[in-house]
Amino acid sequence: MKQLDSAVISPSTLYIVPTPIGNLGDITQRALSVLQSVDLIAAEDTRHTGILLQHFAINARLFALHDHNEQQKSETLLAKLREGQSIALVSDAGTPLINDPGYHLVRTCREAGITVVPLPGACAAITALSAAGLPSDRFCYEGFLPAKSKSRCDTLKSLERETRTIIFYESTHRLLDSLADIEAVLGGERYVVLARELTKTWESIYGAPVAELLAWVKEDENRRKGEMVLIVEGFKAQEDTLPADALRTLALLQAELPLKKAAALAAEIHGVKKNALYKYALEQQGN
C-alpha cells in the first residue's frame, strides 16, 4: 500500500476536509495536519469552525463560503489557488458537500484544472447506515425531505417502490410530520430507523415499523430533539407482485389488441406469467 506523508501540502490544491459530527475525537490525524498546514480554510460558518480550530490549537486564516455566497466567492478562491495557495474546504460538521455547500467551488476548480484532494472522514448518513441493521449493499441518499406536506408526500410516492435502503436527514420540528407522511404513503409496516445525535452524549438509534416508531417518538419529547437521520427500508416486492413496467406495457397493448393477445405479448416482453397479467387485467376491468 502506498503511504503518503499526511503533513505534505501541495500548492494550488483544494482539500476537502471532513470534521466531526459530534465527538471531537473522530477527527483524523490527516485532517488536523491539513488544517494546520494550508494557507486558507474556506468554512461554512467561520465562527463555528473557529471554535473547532481553537480546540485543537490551530491558527489559520478563515474565509466564509456558504449557500448564499458560494457562486460569487468561488472565483475569488480559484484566483487564490491559481496564485499557488492551498485551501481546505470544511462544513460545520461531517463531510463537505453532503447536504452542505461546496459543489460550485469543486466544479469550478476541476474545470480550471485545479487539483482537488478529498479526505475520508465523518458523515452522518454513512454512520447511521452502518448501525441501522438494514441492507447496506445498495442504498440511496435523499437529503432532507421537503418542508411542506404535499411536496413531501409527492417525494415519498416517487420512492414508494424503491428497493434500495433510503437515507434522509430530518429536523427536530418536522420529524413527527415526516414520520406520519411516511406511514401514510409507504404504509405503517415499513421499517424505519431513527438515528439521533450520533457520536454525541445523547446518541440513540431506534428502529421499528414506522407506525410504532411514530408512537415511540411521541412518548417522549426528548426523542425528537437534536440532529437526526432516518433510514428507511426499501420496498419488498411480493412474489405475486407484477413489475410496474409490465403493467404499463399491458395497458398500452390493451388499447390496440384483444386482452388475451395483449397479456401474452406483455408477458413475453417482460418474462412474467401470462395468466397473472390476464387475471390482473380482468380485475381492473371489474373495478
C-alpha positions as CSV (number, residue, x, y, z in Angstrom):
1,M,0.0,0.0,0.0
2,K,1.3,3.4,-1.0
3,Q,1.8,5.6,2.1
4,L,1.5,9.3,1.8
5,D,3.0,11.8,4.3
6,S,-0.1,13.5,5.8
7,A,2.0,16.6,6.5
8,V,2.9,17.3,2.9
9,I,0.6,20.1,1.5
10,S,0.7,20.8,-2.3
11,P,0.4,24.3,-3.6
12,S,-2.6,25.2,-5.8
13,T,-4.6,22.4,-4.2
14,L,-8.1,22.3,-2.7
15,Y,-8.5,19.8,0.1
16,I,-12.0,18.5,1.1
17,V,-11.7,18.0,4.9
18,P,-14.4,16.3,7.0
19,T,-14.9,17.5,10.5
20,P,-16.6,15.7,13.5
21,I,-20.4,15.4,13.6
22,G,-20.3,15.4,17.4
23,N,-17.4,13.7,19.1
24,L,-14.3,15.8,18.5
25,G,-12.2,12.6,18.9
26,D,-13.4,11.5,15.5
27,I,-11.3,14.0,13.5
28,T,-8.5,12.2,11.7
29,Q,-4.8,13.0,12.2
30,R,-4.6,13.8,8.5
31,A,-7.4,16.3,8.7
32,L,-5.7,18.0,11.6
33,S,-2.4,18.1,9.6
34,V,-4.1,19.6,6.6
35,L,-6.0,22.2,8.6
36,Q,-2.7,23.2,10.4
37,S,-0.7,23.5,7.1
38,V,-3.0,25.0,4.4
39,D,-2.8,28.7,3.6
40,L,-6.6,29.2,3.9
41,I,-9.6,27.4,5.3
42,A,-13.0,28.0,3.5
43,A,-15.7,27.4,6.1
44,E,-19.5,27.3,6.0
45,D,-19.6,29.2,9.3
46,T,-16.3,30.8,10.4
47,R,-17.4,31.2,14.0
48,H,-18.3,27.5,14.2
49,T,-15.1,26.4,12.6
50,G,-13.1,28.8,14.7
51,I,-14.2,27.0,17.9
52,L,-13.1,23.7,16.4
53,L,-9.7,25.1,15.4
54,Q,-9.3,26.7,18.8
55,H,-9.9,23.3,20.5
56,F,-7.0,21.8,18.5
57,A,-4.8,24.9,18.9
58,I,-4.8,25.6,15.1
59,N,-4.1,29.1,13.9
60,A,-5.5,29.6,10.4
61,R,-6.9,32.2,8.1
62,L,-10.6,31.7,7.6
63,F,-12.8,32.5,4.6
64,A,-16.6,32.4,4.7
65,L,-18.1,30.2,2.0
66,H,-21.8,29.3,2.4
67,D,-25.0,28.7,0.4
68,H,-25.6,32.4,-0.1
69,N,-22.2,33.5,-1.5
70,E,-20.7,30.3,-2.9
71,Q,-21.1,31.0,-6.6
72,Q,-19.8,34.6,-6.2
73,K,-16.8,33.6,-3.9
74,S,-15.8,30.5,-5.8
75,E,-14.0,32.7,-8.4
76,T,-12.2,34.5,-5.6
77,L,-10.9,31.2,-4.1
78,L,-10.0,30.0,-7.6
79,A,-7.8,33.0,-8.1
80,K,-6.0,32.3,-4.8
81,L,-5.5,28.7,-5.8
82,R,-4.0,29.8,-9.2
83,E,-1.6,32.0,-7.2
84,G,-0.3,28.9,-5.5
85,Q,-2.2,28.9,-2.3
86,S,-3.5,25.7,-0.7
87,I,-7.1,25.8,0.6
88,A,-9.1,23.4,2.9
89,L,-12.9,23.3,2.5
90,V,-14.9,22.4,5.6
91,S,-18.5,22.5,6.6
92,D,-20.0,22.9,10.0
93,A,-19.9,19.1,10.6
94,G,-19.2,16.0,8.6
95,T,-18.1,15.7,5.0
96,P,-18.4,18.9,3.0
97,L,-20.8,18.9,0.0
98,I,-23.1,16.2,1.6
99,N,-26.1,18.4,2.1
100,D,-23.6,21.3,2.6
101,P,-22.0,24.0,0.4
102,G,-19.1,23.3,-1.8
103,Y,-20.4,21.8,-5.1
104,H,-19.8,25.0,-7.1
105,L,-16.3,25.5,-5.8
106,V,-15.3,22.0,-6.5
107,R,-16.8,22.1,-10.0
108,T,-15.1,25.4,-10.7
109,C,-11.7,24.0,-9.6
110,R,-12.0,20.9,-11.6
111,E,-13.0,22.7,-14.7
112,A,-10.0,25.0,-14.2
113,G,-7.6,22.1,-13.8
114,I,-7.0,22.7,-10.1
115,T,-6.2,19.5,-8.1
116,V,-8.9,18.5,-5.6
117,V,-7.9,16.1,-2.8
118,P,-10.7,14.5,-0.8
119,L,-10.0,13.3,2.7
120,P,-12.2,10.5,4.2
121,G,-14.0,11.1,7.5
122,A,-17.2,11.6,9.4
123,C,-20.5,11.5,7.6
124,A,-23.8,11.2,9.5
125,A,-25.6,9.3,6.7
126,I,-23.0,6.6,6.5
127,T,-22.5,6.4,10.3
128,A,-26.3,5.9,10.7
129,L,-26.5,3.3,7.9
130,S,-23.7,1.3,9.4
131,A,-25.7,0.8,12.6
132,A,-29.2,0.6,11.2
133,G,-29.4,-3.2,10.6
134,L,-30.8,-2.6,7.1
135,P,-29.3,-3.7,3.8
136,S,-26.3,-1.5,3.0
137,D,-25.1,-3.1,-0.2
138,R,-27.4,-0.8,-2.2
139,F,-28.8,2.5,-0.8
140,C,-29.8,6.0,-1.9
141,Y,-29.3,9.3,-0.1
142,E,-32.1,11.8,-0.5
143,G,-31.1,14.6,1.8
144,F,-33.9,16.4,3.6
145,L,-37.5,15.7,2.8
146,P,-39.4,18.8,1.6
147,A,-40.8,21.1,4.3
148,K,-44.4,21.1,3.0
149,S,-46.6,18.0,3.4
150,K,-47.8,17.8,-0.3
151,S,-44.3,18.0,-1.7
152,R,-43.0,15.6,1.0
153,C,-45.8,13.1,0.1
154,D,-45.0,13.5,-3.6
155,T,-41.4,12.7,-2.9
156,L,-42.3,9.7,-0.9
157,K,-44.6,8.4,-3.6
158,S,-41.8,8.7,-6.1
159,L,-39.8,6.4,-3.8
160,E,-42.6,4.0,-2.9
161,R,-41.2,1.1,-4.9
162,E,-37.5,2.0,-4.4
163,T,-35.9,-1.3,-3.4
164,R,-32.7,0.2,-2.0
165,T,-32.4,1.4,1.6
166,I,-33.3,5.1,1.6
167,I,-31.4,7.7,3.8
168,F,-33.0,11.0,4.8
169,Y,-31.9,13.8,7.1
170,E,-34.6,15.4,9.2
171,S,-35.0,18.3,11.5
172,T,-36.5,18.4,15.0
173,H,-39.6,20.4,14.2
174,R,-40.6,18.3,11.2
175,L,-39.9,14.8,12.5
176,L,-43.4,13.9,13.6
177,D,-45.0,15.2,10.3
178,S,-42.4,13.4,8.2
179,L,-42.9,10.1,10.1
180,A,-46.7,10.5,9.7
181,D,-46.3,11.0,6.0
182,I,-44.0,8.1,5.6
183,E,-46.7,5.9,7.4
184,A,-49.4,7.3,5.1
185,V,-47.5,6.9,1.9
186,L,-45.3,3.8,2.5
187,G,-47.5,2.0,5.0
188,G,-47.3,1.6,8.7
189,E,-45.3,-1.7,8.4
190,R,-42.4,-0.1,6.6
191,Y,-39.3,-0.4,8.9
192,V,-37.6,2.9,9.7
193,V,-34.6,3.6,11.9
194,L,-34.2,6.9,13.7
195,A,-30.6,7.7,14.4
196,R,-30.3,10.8,16.6
197,E,-27.4,12.9,18.0
198,L,-24.8,10.5,16.5
199,T,-21.5,10.4,18.4
200,K,-22.8,12.8,21.0
201,T,-23.7,12.2,24.7
202,W,-27.4,11.5,24.0
203,E,-26.9,9.4,20.9
204,S,-29.8,7.0,20.3
205,I,-30.6,4.6,17.4
206,Y,-34.1,3.0,17.4
207,G,-35.8,1.1,14.7
208,A,-39.3,-0.2,14.3
209,P,-42.2,-0.3,11.8
210,V,-42.9,3.4,11.2
211,A,-46.3,3.3,12.9
212,E,-44.6,2.0,16.1
213,L,-41.7,4.4,15.7
214,L,-44.0,7.4,15.4
215,A,-45.8,6.3,18.6
216,W,-42.4,5.8,20.4
217,V,-41.2,9.3,19.4
218,K,-44.4,10.8,20.6
219,E,-44.0,9.2,24.1
220,D,-41.0,11.4,25.0
221,E,-40.3,14.9,23.7
222,N,-36.6,14.3,24.0
223,R,-36.8,11.7,21.3
224,R,-37.4,14.3,18.7
225,K,-34.6,16.7,19.7
226,G,-31.2,17.0,18.0
227,E,-29.8,16.2,14.6
228,M,-31.4,13.2,13.0
229,V,-31.0,10.6,10.2
230,L,-33.9,8.4,9.0
231,I,-33.0,5.1,7.4
232,V,-36.0,3.7,5.6
233,E,-36.2,0.0,4.5
234,G,-36.5,-0.4,0.7
235,F,-39.6,-1.8,-1.0
236,K,-40.0,-5.5,-0.8
237,A,-41.9,-6.9,-3.8
238,Q,-44.2,-9.9,-3.0
239,E,-43.7,-12.9,-5.2
240,D,-47.0,-12.3,-6.9
241,T,-46.4,-8.5,-7.5
242,L,-46.3,-7.8,-11.2
243,P,-43.5,-5.4,-12.3
244,A,-44.7,-1.9,-13.0
245,D,-43.1,-1.8,-16.5
246,A,-45.0,-5.0,-17.4
247,L,-48.3,-3.4,-16.3
248,R,-47.5,-0.2,-18.4
249,T,-46.8,-2.4,-21.4
250,L,-50.0,-4.3,-20.9
251,A,-52.1,-1.1,-20.7
252,L,-50.6,0.2,-24.0
253,L,-51.2,-3.1,-25.8
254,Q,-54.7,-3.4,-24.5
255,A,-55.6,-0.2,-26.3
256,E,-54.8,-1.9,-29.7
257,L,-55.2,-5.7,-29.1
258,P,-57.7,-8.2,-27.5
259,L,-56.9,-8.8,-23.9
260,K,-55.5,-12.3,-24.3
261,K,-53.2,-11.2,-27.0
262,A,-52.1,-8.1,-25.1
263,A,-51.4,-10.2,-22.0
264,A,-49.4,-12.8,-24.0
265,L,-47.2,-10.2,-25.7
266,A,-46.6,-8.2,-22.4
267,A,-45.7,-11.5,-20.6
268,E,-43.2,-12.4,-23.4
269,I,-41.6,-9.0,-23.4
270,H,-41.1,-8.8,-19.6
271,G,-40.7,-12.5,-18.7
272,V,-43.7,-12.8,-16.4
273,K,-46.6,-15.2,-16.3
274,K,-49.3,-14.6,-19.0
275,N,-52.1,-15.8,-16.7
276,A,-51.0,-13.4,-14.0
277,L,-51.2,-10.4,-16.4
278,Y,-54.5,-11.6,-17.8
279,K,-56.0,-12.0,-14.3
280,Y,-54.8,-8.6,-13.3
281,A,-56.4,-7.0,-16.4
282,L,-59.7,-8.7,-15.7
283,E,-59.7,-7.5,-12.1
284,Q,-59.0,-3.9,-13.3
285,Q,-61.9,-4.1,-15.7
286,G,-64.2,-5.2,-12.9
287,N,-63.2,-2.3,-10.7
